[in-house]
Amino acid sequence: MRALTEAEIRARLASTLPTWALNGGALERAYRFDAWKATIMALNAIAFLAEAANHHPDLAASYNRLTVRLSTHDVGGISDKDFSLAEEIERLLIKQ
């Protein structure tokens, strides 16, 4: 596993995860929900996916907002592992 270049990251974001952004060396996406219960349910679902993948994002939750940040500490950047988990999160929360 290796860190992806910025050009590779931007190309993949544009083609597969257009609602995500490259921010401060991580893939980042903020989700908005109707209320606290939906936010926490989403957080728990992401935690389940992350644990299954043995890849743990930074999560920040407030009443109706959940921010997800992904990077791979082992490679010092963003890897395929981050894109895989981001795509799983999108499928789960957006139901594509």
C-alpha positions as CSV (number, residue, x, y, z in Angstrom):
1,M,0.0,0.0,0.0
2,R,1.3,3.5,-0.9
3,A,0.2,7.1,-0.5
4,L,-1.6,8.4,-3.6
5,T,-0.4,11.5,-5.3
6,E,-2.5,14.7,-5.1
7,A,-3.2,14.3,-8.8
8,E,-4.4,10.7,-8.3
9,I,-6.6,11.8,-5.3
10,R,-8.2,14.6,-7.2
11,A,-8.9,12.5,-10.2
12,R,-10.5,9.7,-8.1
13,L,-12.6,12.3,-6.1
14,A,-13.9,13.7,-9.4
15,S,-14.8,10.4,-10.8
16,T,-16.0,8.4,-7.8
17,L,-16.6,10.7,-4.8
18,P,-17.5,14.1,-6.1
19,T,-19.2,15.1,-2.7
20,W,-15.9,14.4,-0.9
21,A,-13.0,16.8,-0.7
22,L,-9.2,16.8,-0.1
23,N,-8.8,18.8,3.0
24,G,-5.6,19.0,5.1
25,G,-4.2,15.7,3.9
26,A,-7.4,13.7,4.3
27,L,-10.5,12.8,2.4
28,E,-13.4,14.7,4.1
29,R,-17.2,14.8,3.8
30,A,-19.8,16.4,6.0
31,Y,-23.3,14.9,6.2
32,R,-26.4,16.7,7.5
33,F,-29.3,14.9,9.2
34,D,-32.7,15.9,10.5
35,A,-31.9,15.4,14.1
36,W,-29.5,13.9,16.7
37,K,-30.8,10.4,16.5
38,A,-30.1,10.1,12.8
39,T,-26.6,11.6,13.3
40,I,-25.7,9.1,16.0
41,M,-27.2,6.2,14.0
42,A,-25.0,7.2,11.0
43,L,-22.0,7.5,13.3
44,N,-22.6,4.0,14.6
45,A,-23.0,2.6,11.1
46,I,-19.7,4.1,10.0
47,A,-18.0,2.8,13.1
48,F,-19.2,-0.7,12.2
49,L,-17.9,-0.4,8.6
50,A,-14.6,1.0,9.9
51,E,-14.1,-1.7,12.4
52,A,-14.8,-4.4,9.8
53,A,-12.3,-2.8,7.5
54,N,-9.8,-2.3,10.4
55,H,-9.5,1.3,9.2
56,H,-10.7,4.0,11.5
57,P,-11.7,7.5,10.4
58,D,-11.8,10.7,12.4
59,L,-15.5,11.4,13.2
60,A,-16.9,14.7,14.5
61,A,-20.6,14.8,15.5
62,S,-22.9,17.6,16.5
63,Y,-26.7,17.7,16.7
64,N,-27.4,17.3,12.9
65,R,-24.0,17.1,11.3
66,L,-21.3,14.4,11.0
67,T,-17.9,15.0,9.5
68,V,-15.8,12.1,8.3
69,R,-12.1,12.4,7.7
70,L,-10.0,9.5,6.2
71,S,-6.3,9.1,5.8
72,T,-3.9,6.2,6.2
73,H,-1.4,6.8,9.0
74,D,0.8,3.9,7.9
75,V,1.6,5.5,4.6
76,G,1.5,9.1,5.7
77,G,-1.3,10.1,3.3
78,I,-4.3,9.0,1.5
79,S,-4.4,5.4,0.1
80,D,-6.8,3.1,-1.7
81,K,-8.0,2.0,1.7
82,D,-9.4,5.5,2.3
83,F,-11.2,5.5,-1.0
84,S,-12.7,2.0,-0.3
85,L,-14.1,3.0,3.0
86,A,-15.4,6.4,1.7
87,E,-17.2,4.5,-1.1
88,E,-18.8,2.1,1.5
89,I,-19.9,5.0,3.6
90,E,-21.4,6.8,0.6
91,R,-23.3,3.6,-0.4
92,L,-24.6,3.2,3.2
93,L,-25.6,6.8,3.9
94,I,-26.7,7.9,0.4
95,K,-28.1,4.6,-0.8
96,Q,-26.7,4.8,-4.3
